[in-house]
Every structure is written in structure tokens, then in C-alpha cells.
Amino acid sequence: MENGAALKRRQNGALESEILATLWAAKRPLTAGEVAAELDGTLAYTTVQTILARLLAKGAVQRQQAGRAHAYSAVLDGSGIAATKMRAQLDGSNDRTSVLSRFLQDLSPEDEATLSTLLELRRGRGDS
Amino acid sequence: MVAPPLVVHLPPRMATWLLTVGGVLLAAASSASLALLAFVAVGRLPLVASLGRWSDDLLAQRSPLSVALGGVAAVLVVAFAVRFTRVFVARARATRDSFRLAAELPRQGGELCVFETAARRAFAVPGKPGCIVVSSGMLQELDAAQRRALLAHERAHLQHRHHVHQTVAWLAAAVNPLIGANRAAVELACERWADEDASRVCPREVVAETLSRAAVGRPAELPGLALCAATTAVVARLDALRAPKRTATFWPLLTFAGAALSTAVAAVMSWRYTEGLFELAQEAYRAGRH
């Protein structure tokens, strides 16, 4: 069983990921207030601030002055290490041996068409 | 096949465990039976019989099987051993590569690594600790709740070590091609497990939306690897997320235990039978020498 400290650490890790993902998804730097608003109020403003400070200390985000507040943005992986490594991994291994779980397997164009139709149908039903 | 409905009708955690453990039991039982068949046939070769000090005549009389059948079994034993070794080495390498990759990837924050590409991609990279890799294109496609669902899904893969379940399913199928479909079933069960875990941090509809948003209009990066099973898997996951949540019940475990027990009893009985046969053959050998 997980003890309290480990559980808390994991929750903190999850919050860090969530805020980082928010910054990556945004097209421009966001202030702590904007991040909190983007997360639909699931996190308190002070929590967002604390986590942004931690991410800043880790060098995962950078900040700039935006009026009276700081605006944060994700630090780009300038050398593209992650992209290169992922590409090498994906090219080098085939599905037979890979242990990476993909969120989705690759779809054929026909598969995708089927899925789109299904989604359209459902959307249509939802509207009526 | 029994496996796909099993995946959909059971809570995914239970389905994953039943399929993995069941696969191992079946593989062990079929391997043991093949080995016995092969051994009885090989034991009838005069040279082996004299080395083992048993009577090849008695084996020939009493054995219910032809030499040809035993020979086929012996060939299969060797072939499956080779297959098992190959799969074992491949999976061990893939796991080592994954742990290396997880250690080398530049992490932003603790568990997350974002890489820049418009393609929608998300992976769980098993490691110590594991790493969640998501493309910037995927993050930009989703809203806040959907991003939370995606991260929770990938986290579940790492936390529950789904790659181990999948490796075990691969190894079991290597020695028993009849349960080859079990690999896809275990994979689907793991995905369902991660989907259900994600539904603990956001509504199930959001998990379903995330899945479909990620799937549709996704540029194909790896042409030639397109899998027809993929849609079935995605549609099955969407259906399962729309259906009411499955709760654990007692009867599947009972059924499973019954099947496992009968397999085990059958294996032990054939083993005891073979043992008895060889004891008789040894007695006949000793009697023949006097």
C-alpha cells in the first residue's frame, strides 16, 4: 500500500503535468490566473502559483512580465532531443516488440472514416 | 473466441488479470502435455530405452500413441522453445530500450515529456520511473478536462505495469499459438483498465471524447503499419465507456477457478499416467534381464 507521502508526491506530479500540459496547449504565455481559469476552477489560484514556482525552479517553464503579473510559458526543447529520441524509438521498433503503450494504435484511412461516421451519427443524435 | 466479450463484460482490472493468468496456465498445460507426448515417443527409441533402463517393447505395447504423433510433438516442443526464446529476447530488449528511453528523455516537471510535432501522439514509456510522452499537437487538440483524462490514462499504464501483462501474454502465446488472440485481448483489457482509471478524475463521457478527438483526423505518421484491429479496439473502448460501469462479480472468478482446476487435474493425471507407464517399462526391463 502507498503511504501518505508517496501518494501526495504522485498527486503533486500529476498537478505539475496538468499545468505544464495547459501551458503547452496555449498559444501564448499565461498568467497564474489564466491557468487557473483554463483548468475550470479545479485548482485553487494559490495551488497553481505554488506549482508554477516549482516548475520555474526546475527550469520546465519560463516567465516574463505581463503588466503587473508574470506570464508563464513552457520551455521549448530547443535541440528537439525528445522528438529525435521518440522518432528513433518509433522507427527502430515495430509493434511486435514495442513495450510502449500508445494511446491509440495507428488507424487506416478506412478505419478513420468509419470512426468519423460513428461520431457524426452520435453528434447528430445528441443535437436532436 | 471467448476473450473479446470477456474484456467488455468484466471490470477491466479483473479481465486483465484473468486473461494473463489464464494464458499462462493454458500455455503451461499445453507445453507440459506436448513434452509428455514427445517424451513417451523418444523413450521408445531403442537407444534411449537402453540408456534409461526401460523396456521399449512394453512402451510400444502400452502407449496409447503412435510414434509419429510423438515425433510431431517432439518437433513442436523444439519449435515452441525456439519461439519462446525469440519472443523473450525481443521483449527483454524492448523493455531495456524503453527503460533507457525513459531515463534519457528530457522531462519537464516529473513524469511528463512533451515533444514538438503537429501529429497527435501519446505514449506511456515504462521505466524507473516511467515517463508520459505527449506531442504538443495532441495537447493543443484537447481541452483541459480531456488533457487530464489523457494524462490519467497514460499514468495508469505506468502505475499498473501494463507492459508486464502484455509481455506475459506474448510469452504464453509463443508456446501456444492457439491463444495468439489472447495478446490483443490483454492489450484491449489494459487500455480499458487505463480508460476506467482516467474516468476516476473526470466523467466517463470526457474520456470517450478524448479518445475520439485523438483518433479522428489524426495524420498517419507510419504508413504501412495501419492495423485493421485498431478501429474495433477504439470502438469497443468507446462502447464500453458509454455502457454503465461494470462492477466486480463473483461468478467469473468461480468459472475461471473451475477451468484452471480441471486443466491442472488433467495435467497431473497425464503426468501420473506417464510416470506409471515408465515404472512398468523399467520393471519389464529388469525382468527381461533376469
Interface residues (C-beta under 8 A of the other chain):
Chain A: N12 G13 A14 E16 S17 E18 L20 A21 T22 W24 A25 K27 E38 L39 D40 T42 L55 K58 A60 V61 A74 V75 L76 D77 G80 I81 A82 A83 K85 M86 Q89 L90 G92 S93 N94 D95 R96 T97 S98 V99 L100 S101 R102 F103 L104 Q105 D106 L107 S108 P109 D111 E112 T114 L115 S116 L118 L119
Chain B: A90 R91 R93 A94 T95 D97 S98 L101 E104 L105 P106 R107 Q108 G109 G110 E111 L112 C113 V114 F115 E116 T117 R121 A122 F123 A124 V125 P126 I132 V133 V134 S136 M138 L139 Q140 L142 A144 A145 R147 R148 L150 L151 A152 H153 E154 R155 H157 H162 H163 Q166 T167 C190 E191 A194 L211 S212 A214 A215 V216 G217 R218 A220 E221 L222 L225 A226 L227 C228 A229 A230 T231 A233 V234 V235 L238
